[in-house]
Amino acid sequence: MSTPTRTAPRRTAPPVGGYLTLAGATLVVVLPLAWMVLSSFKSSGEIVSLPIQWLPTSLAPENYLEAGRTAPFGRFFLNSLIVTSVGASLKVILALLTAYGLVFIRFPGKKIIFAGILVALMVPAHMSLVPNYTLIAGWGGRNTLWGIVLPGLGTAFGTFLLRQHFLSLPRSIVEAAEIDGAGHWRRLVSIVGPVSAPTIATVGLISIVGEWNEYLWPLIIVDTPEHMTLPVGLTLLQNIEPGATSWGVLMAGTAFVLVPVLLVFAALQRYIVAGLTQGAVTG
Amino acid sequence: MSAPVLDAPGVRTPPQPHDTTAVEQEPVARRSLWARHRAEYLTFLLFVTPNMALIAVFTYRPLLLNAQYSTLQWNLGSSTATVIGLDNYVRWFTDPRSLEVVRVTAIFTLTTVGATLALGLALATVLNRPLRGTTFARSVVFAPYVLSGVGVGMVWLFIFDPTYGALSAVLRLWGATSPEWYLDRDWALAMVIVVYVWKNLGYAAVIYLAALQSVPKDLLDAAALDGAGRSRTFWKITVPLLSPTTFFLVITTVLSSLQSFDLIHVMTKGGPLDGTTTLMYQVYVEAFVTGRAGYSSAISMILFTVLLVMTLSQMRFLETKVHYS
């Protein structure tokens, strides 16, 4: 007779509430993004019609063409692509070399250098805005792509993540290569690198997402459309095109910024989530 | 360069030649010890210097320069500056506008962090239940976290449009009218807070989920056997067990909330009437809109101090926690 009270909390009723929460949370994320895509296909008349017209009548890419006519979106896209690929790959290479050195090469001051990495991790980005602006501007880096990329290349975060991973590798595989007479470069390229491919990919993905979304620094260092990245160019479009009728064009421009990352995320989300959260938990 | 010599070190059994050469070179070894170390050191420097030099120039150097700039009356782009000591700090602390900025920063930070953590935990407990589709839901919920703040701000700006936005359409269906989100200080702040939480919720949820999965199952079973209901188990066992995760999330989300820029810049530009100007946004405006670089540097030193205290308290906590377990 006492059993019902015991089993009651353990009995599983159909988890309707759980499913409702899941569906609700998913919709709250998906609907705004779907709204962006739908609106990007609406004509200006459909955008401002009252009562609201939820679906576009055609899938004509008029707003995308208009966005490209108003601002050089092709150029923005190319700039973002260059900044992201150059920035992210150099970051990964620099982080790899540093982390390898810190773990596998003999050097007296390694602990101090690692402490320096930890300090750099703690310095917030806003501290460097004015000093880096004057420096890069002094070097003639305003309105250049290298001016956008250069200050962000030194990477404490990637180094930290890779170092933690290298420490977990069995030392014997590297020692075996050493006995075989392989130099450090060879050990890094043909053993440590391949073995660490998933972690390197994670650092690479985080760098790609970060470079693609970076806004504040490019906003400060660039003011000519030819050198703007997509996020900066999008706010340029916002300033050029005020008024209600331009929402469709703005949503088309926004799709240029959001959709590429969404696609990368959809394909590789497991690695991205693992990387971002792993870095967070160890840091 | 990458000749296929050492593909599988475990498979190669006969590395004898090296052994014999090692024995042959025995007398030379002592002398070449220093030389071999020097090669090692040079390799280290070759590997580590580029990254560390970049970090020194673009991270350490600004840290020191900021402190110096904060003592100057200096406009960005101007070649002349006057040393004015701590006047910039005095000015900020005596300006009534600063109180407003601190108020907005406090409201923004407290509400975004509170909502992100509470909703994140709620979501994580649902994601932790054995339901179909949780893997899919998990990645959907996390997705906004990797999206550009500028793009997200733009999408939501349209949704909040008082006349043509989707939100006002929904409100009209219920017979309500949309508030003027862009024109009213409090509504504007509320709008940015909502979007910020939307963007960052998934992060807290995923971190909480990882922590929930490490809660020992037998502890929960024991509580159930003792007749504790689901909510009692949650509040008395799960939540206390999660407290290190909660503390970690409080610190990290406070740090990122204090530094948020993209959404504010795209959605409100700090307005209306400074209604959404946080400390971080003020640093930007003073340097790059108003041009008062010295004053901006002083504010950025103040913000840095706040962030440093948060970071140090986190490290302190993690240290004590390590000793504890």
Interface residues (C-beta under 8 A of the other chain):
Chain A: T5 R6 P9 R10 P15 G18 Y19 T21 L22 A25 T26 V28 V29 V30 P32 L33 W35 M36 S39 I47 V48 L50 P51 I52 L94 A95 L97 T98 Y100 G101 L102 I105 R106 F107 I113 G116 I117 V119 A120 M122 V123 P124 A125 H126 M127 S128 L129 V130 P131 N132 Y133 T134 L135 L150 P151 G152 L153 G154 T155 A156 T159 I173 A176 A177 I179 D180 G181 A182 G183 H184 W185 R186 V189 S190 I191 V209 W212 N213 Y215 L216 L219 I220 L230 P231 L234 T235 Q238 A244 W247 L250 M251 G253 T254 V257 L258 V261 L262 F265 A266 Q269 R270 I272 V273 L276 T277 A280 V281
Chain B: M1 S2 V5 L6 D7 P9 G10 R12 P15 H18 H37 E40 Y41 T43 F44 L45 F47 V48 P50 N51 M52 A53 L54 I55 A56 V57 F58 T59 Y60 R61 P62 L63 L65 N66 Y69 L76 A122 L123 V126 L127 R129 L131 G133 T134 F136 A137 R138 S139 V140 V141 F142 A143 P144 Y145 V146 L147 S148 G149 V150 G151 V152 M154 V155 W156 F158 I159 D161 T163 Y164 A166 A169 R172 W198 G202 Y203 V206 I207 A210 A224 L225 G227 A228 G229 R230 F248 T252 L255 Q259 F261 D262 H265 V266 M280 V283 Y284 A287 F288 A293 S296 S297 S300 L303 F304 L307 L308 T311
